[in-house]
């Protein structure tokens, strides 16, 4: 049943390469967020878990392997992804820059 569903994607460009993520938050991540609902700081371990759930291991490893990509930028990219997936991103669907800092990421133009 779920295998036949057509999954919408969100294209974005970072460091000159275009990637796509699914426009949905994995259920495992939702459960993890619920478990830590009262935590003010989810920490680096959660940040990596969220990144791997949204971007996948290979994509996240490739992005993070860029020497100019920082941990702070990873946090910005993950926050952007959550906003875009939830449909309330500042630049949802307009093809402009998706972050206000220097992550090098842009929503891909269709």
Residue pairs with C-beta under 8 A, 6 or more apart in sequence:
7 22
7 23
7 24
8 22
8 23
8 24
9 20
9 21
9 22
9 23
10 20
10 21
10 22
10 23
10 81
10 84
10 85
10 107
11 18
11 19
11 20
11 107
11 108
11 110
12 18
12 19
12 20
12 21
12 80
12 84
12 98
12 105
12 106
12 107
12 108
13 19
13 105
13 106
13 107
13 108
14 63
14 77
14 103
14 104
14 105
14 106
15 63
15 66
15 68
15 69
15 104
18 108
19 55
19 59
19 63
21 54
21 55
21 59
21 81
21 85
22 85
23 84
23 85
24 85
25 53
25 54
25 82
25 85
25 86
26 53
26 54
28 53
29 49
29 50
29 53
29 54
32 46
32 49
32 50
36 42
36 46
44 71
47 71
47 74
47 75
47 78
50 78
51 60
51 74
51 77
51 78
52 60
54 78
54 81
54 82
54 85
55 63
55 81
63 69
63 74
63 77
64 74
66 104
68 104
69 103
69 104
72 101
73 99
73 101
73 102
73 103
73 104
76 99
76 101
76 103
77 99
77 103
77 105
80 89
80 98
80 99
80 105
83 89
83 90
83 92
84 92
84 98
84 107
89 98
90 98
91 97
91 98
91 107
93 107
94 107
95 106
95 107
95 108
95 109
95 110
96 106
96 107
97 105
97 106
97 107
98 105
98 106
98 107
99 105
